Amino acid sequence: MLSSIKKENEEFDQIAIEILKYFECKRCGLCCKMPVGLTAEDIERLYKIDKTILDKLDERIVDNYLKTPCPYLRGNECTVYEYRANVCRTYPFMSFYNIGRCGLRQCPLGKEIFLKIKDFDPLIELGRLDEDSKGVINEYDEQLPERQEMETVFFNSVELLKKFLKYLQRRNQK
């Protein structure tokens, strides 16, 4: 079960990164003002350029999260962009596999991608959550200092993203 979730997360991340190649970040900095979770690989990568990485972790959270706002944010620019965490590389896409959903945060870039997805498939059903799922997301969102600006659009599977990526690839070939 755990390996299947890890595989789904890796697939989601790869597709999100590929989709993001077709868009340009608006450098609003909103993503850096929310909790940034780090994997062991992220910590290793950041440690190579910052030996004080462990001092930048939020000691109030059990998992490895950077203090908020991200200590690597200067203005609206990331000072460690090439070494940034995986969650930053895939943002505004987010995976919520504990509820079987994927999400697209509604920062300026997320809104642009959302509109392109709607252009691609105007009949797509997005954003419907049952009450249990809303509870999980609301719990997560309560940690966000910019909560009112950071709505999330949800969809049920990575399949939509696969189709959307193929659409972007075909469109770009023309």
C-alpha positions in Angstrom: 0.0 0.0 0.0 2.7 2.5 1.0 4.8 1.7 -2.1 1.7 2.3 -4.3 1.1 5.7 -2.7 4.8 6.6 -3.2 4.5 5.5 -6.8 1.4 7.6 -7.3 3.1 10.6 -5.7 6.2 10.2 -7.9 4.0 10.0 -11.0 2.0 13.0 -9.9 5.2 15.0 -9.3 6.6 14.1 -12.7 3.5 15.1 -14.6 3.2 18.3 -12.6 6.8 19.2 -13.4 6.2 18.5 -17.1 3.1 20.6 -17.2 4.8 23.5 -15.5 7.3 23.7 -18.4 4.5 25.2 -20.4 3.8 28.0 -17.9 5.8 30.7 -16.3 5.7 31.4 -12.5 4.3 34.9 -11.7 6.7 35.3 -8.8 3.9 36.3 -6.4 5.7 34.5 -3.5 2.5 33.1 -2.0 3.8 29.6 -2.1 6.7 30.6 0.1 4.4 31.9 2.8 2.8 28.5 3.4 4.3 25.5 5.2 7.0 23.9 3.0 7.4 20.2 3.8 10.8 18.7 3.1 11.7 15.1 2.2 15.0 13.5 3.3 16.2 14.2 -0.3 15.3 17.8 0.0 17.2 18.2 3.2 20.3 16.5 1.7 20.2 18.7 -1.4 19.8 21.9 0.7 22.4 20.8 3.2 25.0 20.9 0.4 24.6 24.7 0.1 23.4 25.5 3.6 24.9 23.7 6.6 22.4 25.5 8.9 19.3 23.9 7.2 18.3 22.2 10.4 18.0 25.5 12.2 15.5 26.6 9.6 13.1 23.8 10.4 9.9 24.7 12.3 10.4 22.9 15.7 6.6 23.1 16.4 5.8 20.6 13.6 6.8 16.9 13.9 7.5 16.5 10.2 10.3 18.4 8.5 8.8 21.8 7.6 10.6 25.0 7.0 9.7 27.9 9.2 7.0 30.1 7.6 7.5 32.2 5.6 10.2 30.3 3.9 13.6 31.4 5.2 15.0 31.2 1.7 12.5 33.9 0.4 14.0 37.4 -0.3 11.2 39.7 -1.5 9.4 37.4 -3.8 12.5 35.5 -5.0 13.8 32.1 -3.9 17.5 32.3 -3.0 17.9 28.5 -3.4 15.8 28.0 -6.5 18.0 25.3 -8.1 18.0 23.4 -4.8 14.4 24.0 -3.8 12.2 21.4 -2.2 10.2 19.0 -4.4 6.9 20.5 -3.1 8.2 23.8 -4.5 9.1 22.3 -7.8 5.5 21.0 -8.3 3.7 24.0 -6.9 0.8 25.0 -7.5 0.0 21.3 -7.9 -0.6 19.5 -4.7 -1.3 15.8 -3.9 -3.7 14.8 -1.2 -3.5 11.1 -1.5 -4.9 10.6 2.0 -8.3 11.7 0.5 -7.5 10.4 -3.1 -7.5 13.9 -4.6 -5.1 16.1 -6.4 -5.2 19.9 -6.1 -4.3 23.0 -7.8 -3.7 26.0 -5.5 -5.1 29.2 -6.9 -2.1 31.5 -6.9 -1.8 33.6 -10.1 -0.1 30.7 -11.9 -2.6 28.1 -10.5 -5.5 30.3 -11.8 -3.8 30.4 -15.3 -3.4 26.7 -15.4 -6.9 26.1 -14.1 -8.3 28.2 -17.0 -6.3 26.2 -19.5 -7.6 23.0 -18.0 -11.1 24.3 -18.4 -10.4 25.3 -22.0 -9.0 21.8 -22.6 -12.1 20.1 -21.0 -15.0 22.5 -20.2 -17.1 19.7 -18.8 -14.5 18.6 -16.3 -15.9 18.4 -12.7 -13.5 20.1 -10.3 -13.8 21.2 -6.7 -16.4 18.9 -5.3 -15.4 17.5 -1.9 -17.3 15.3 0.6 -17.4 16.5 4.2 -14.6 14.3 5.4 -12.3 15.5 2.7 -13.2 19.1 3.4 -12.2 18.5 7.0 -8.7 17.2 6.0 -8.2 20.2 3.7 -9.5 22.7 6.2 -7.1 21.3 8.8 -4.2 21.8 6.3 -5.4 25.2 5.2 -5.5 26.5 8.8 -1.7 26.5 8.7 -1.7 28.9 5.8 -1.1 32.6 6.6 -2.5 33.6 3.2 -5.5 31.3 3.4 -8.1 33.6 1.9 -5.9 34.0 -1.2 -5.1 30.3 -1.5 -8.2 28.4 -2.5 -7.7 25.0 -4.0 -9.4 23.4 -7.0 -9.6 19.6 -6.6 -9.8 16.8 -9.1 -10.1 13.1 -8.6 -7.1 11.6 -10.5 -3.8 12.0 -12.1 -5.5 10.9 -15.4 -6.8 14.4 -16.0 -3.2 15.7 -15.7 -1.9 13.1 -18.1 -4.5 14.0 -20.7 -3.9 17.7 -20.1 -0.1 17.2 -20.6 -0.7 15.4 -23.9 -2.9 18.3 -25.0 -0.2 20.8 -24.1 2.4 18.7 -26.0 0.3 18.4 -29.1 -0.5 22.1 -29.0 3.1 23.0 -28.7 4.1 20.9 -31.7 1.9 22.9 -34.1 
